[in-house]
Amino acid sequence: MEALGKVCDVTIQPNLHKNYKKRKEIKSQTQNLGEEDEEEEFNLVESKVISHHKSSYGKKIGQPNIQPIVNMKPQVPYNANTYSKSTNTSNQSNQYSFASIHSQPHRSAKDLVTLGNEWEPVFELSKQKFDKVTYTPAKPILLSEAGIVGEYNTLYDKITNNTIPILKALDNITFPSPSNIFEIQMKKIKEDNPGIRVFMSDSVAAMLMTFQLAVNPWEITLNINQNKLYFYIDEEKLYLSYGVHESGNKNPIENTSEKSLNSFKNLADESANVYNFFSQMALKSDSDLKLKKESPHGSNKNLKRGYLYWKWNLDSSLEICIRSTVDSYLKNENNEAEYISLNVVNEYGPSETKIWRENMFKNRSSILSTVVSHETLHLAKWILRAEMAGINSMRLGFAVRKSVKENTKHELLAVSKYAREEISKLLNMNYNNSWGILRVMIKSLLDLGDGTYKLVKDNYKTMIRVYKQIKQVTSEFN
């Protein structure tokens, strides 16, 4: 596959998806992407077990600087506690935007993030605090690995119009919260590594790293106990991290009706389900790779998902543990298993679904350019999670509803393979900036003292507000 090159720059093209000339340029530059090998039809065939596995680090990659973003019309600030309008506009001139959605009329999304009277404000983390921060972390140390990793079935790379598989719910598999760190392997690491102060999953780390790209609000819980920091997302707020079309002009955030098939929450849950179904259905059945430890979700025997526990040094005295997720693996030319990440984007609109069906095999570059515009945040988080796990190879699936009026069955129209760095260049990613953001954010929270806190990302604003729960709550690690 030819190198992607820089086909779009989200930092300086806020109206990319509306710019016809730029879209033509993207289509031209991506015309060779996603080409399928049609020598073999889609047919589920199994192969032998691979005994070795590895995760790669150390490649030197280009890291273009993210420049200050185009200055957009300032939005009215919101109070994260009540989401009532505030009259404080002193910092409006410094508000920036990564994508055109920020320049649209402000919408409240009142029901998404609300905190009661038991929470008191502590301080704010504004965009300006993270401008131009940079940090290059040393190679991480693998502390532990757990779970079962299935081998990817490469025949999913060869889907044709006549062999489109259906993604649907799987029997006897439950999917754990991707942010839950109160599990047996993490507790063991805490006991064996007293120098580690911070614990989180890769999904939470990626959310913090990309908060400047986020349009919608989100909420992360921080529990501090005995000078240890534990980051996670409450189960009922997980859907806030799954929103679809967040970076595009069709963000469904204001549709909060529980009865609507296309409400923000229902679409977010649908997106999570499509990923979970794809990540299990695309695996072979008889070539599983068992990691050294049992799955931290011990009762879920049928789930094939691996976990890598890395120790990162963000300072001479700041060690953090990040649990990375491994979706699958493939054997290389040396018959060793290399991890790959599986991700999928899904479309639900009738007209968009029709376009995908008509163009997936003859003009996939056009679809890819739309995905880049509408799903910038998701792509950035997937890239960062792969980077944290040391994964270089990715699969991106394209799914649509089998019926636009039903959201439990989806057709997987195609799967394209990319190197992580190809998508990284597509988004103009800067890994050092992302790690700098995480480092500064964690160091800002180290001295808060024991207690339970909420990190609330403001709606349509690049700002995080920190709240403390007045009533103390004991950590689940105790």
C-alpha positions, 0 to 999 in steps of 0.5 A, a space after each residue: 500500500 502506498 503511503 498516505 501522506 498528509 491528505 487533510 489537516 484538521 487544525 487549519 481546515 475547520 470547514 473541510 467537510 463543506 469544502 468541495 475543492 478540498 474534498 476533491 483533493 482528499 479523494 485524489 490523494 486517498 484513491 489507492 487506500 483500502 484497495 482489496 485483494 479480490 483473489 480470494 472470496 470471503 469465506 471463514 477459514 481457520 488456521 493454526 495456532 501461533 505461539 509467540 507474540 510481541 508488541 513493538 516500540 522504538 520506531 522513530 515517527 514524524 511528529 508534526 507540530 499542532 499549530 494554534 487552531 483557527 480562531 472561531 466565534 466565541 461561545 457562551 460559557 456554561 457552568 458545568 454544575 447546572 449548565 445554566 448560561 453564565 455572563 462571564 465572557 472574559 476569556 472568550 477571545 481565546 477560544 479556538 476550534 478544531 472542527 467546524 462543529 464548534 462554530 455552530 450555534 451553541 446547544 445546551 445538552 442539559 441532561 448529559 452531565 449534571 452534578 448535584 449539591 454534594 459537589 463543590 468546584 475546585 479549579 478549572 483546566 483551560 485550553 491555554 494551560 495546555 497550549 504547546 506543551 510537549 513531552 517525550 516519554 521513555 519506553 514503557 515497562 510491561 508489568 503484566 499481561 492478561 486475557 485471551 487474544 484471538 487471531 484476526 481472520 484476514 478474509 474480512 479484508 476481502 469482503 465483496 458485495 456478495 459476501 457482506 457479513 452481519 454484525 449482531 449480538 453474540 451469545 454468552 459474551 458480556 462486555 466489561 467497562 473499558 475504563 474499569 480499573 478495579 480488577 484483580 490484575 491492577 490490584 496486584 500491580 498496585 501491591 507489587 509496585 508501591 512507586 506507581 501513583 496513578 492508575 487508568 485505562 487506555 480509554 481514559 488516558 486517550 480521553 484526557 489526551 484529546 480533550 481539546 478535540 472533544 465537542 461534547 461534554 464528558 465526565 471522568 471520576 478521580 478517586 484519590 486515596 493514600 496519595 494514589 490516583 485512580 481514574 475511571 468512568 462511571 457506568 452510566 456515563 460511559 456513553 458520553 465517550 462513544 458519540 458518533 459524528 462528534 466532529 461533523 455537522 450532524 452531531 446528534 447531541 441535542 437529541 436526548 429523547 429516550 424513545 428516539 432510535 437516533 438519540 445521542 445516547 442510543 447512537 452512542 450505545 449502538 456505536 459501542 455495540 458495533 465495535 464489540 460485535 466486530 471485535 469478536 466476530 472477526 476472530 478465528 475460533 481455534 488459534 487463540 493466544 493465551 497471555 500469562 495471566 487470566 482475564 481480569 474479568 474472570 467470569 467472562 470466559 468467552 470474551 477474547 480480549 487481551 490486556 497489557 499493563 504498562 508502567 510509564 514514567 512522566 517525571 523522575 518521581 511520577 510513575 503511572 500504570 496504563 492498561 492497554 487493550 489488545 483486540 487481535 493478532 496476526 502472524 508475521 513472516 517469522 511466524 510470530 504474533 503481532 498485535 493489531 487493533 480493530 475499530 469500526 465506524 458506523 453510519 445510520 442516516 438513510 441518505 448516508 447509508 445509501 452513499 456508503 452502499 453505492 461507493 464502498 467498493 468503487 470510491 472508498 476514498 470519498 467515504 474515508 474523507 468523510 469519516 476523517 471529517 466526522 470522526 476525528 475524535 474517535 480516530 485520534 483516540 484509537 491512534 493513541 490507544 494503539 500507540 500506548 499498546 505498541 500496536 502498529 497495524 490497524 483494521 478499520 471497518 465500515 458498518 451500516 444498519 441492515 435496516 435504517 429503522 432498526 439498530 441491533 443488526 448491522 452490515 459490515 460493508 468493508 474492512 480496510 487495513 492501515 498502518 497506525 502512522 498512516 492514520 496519524 499523518 492523516 490527522 496531523 497527530 502529535 504524540 509528544 503534545 498528547 503526552 504533554 497534555 496528560 502529564 500536565 493534567 496529572 501533575 495539576 491533580 496530584 496535590 488535591 488530597 484524598 477524596 472523590 473528584 469529577 473531571 467535567 469537560 464543558 460542552 463545546 468548550 476546551 475546558 475541564 472543570 474539577 469538582 470535589 465530592 463533599 462527602 468522602 468516598 473510600 476507594 474500591 482498592 481498599 
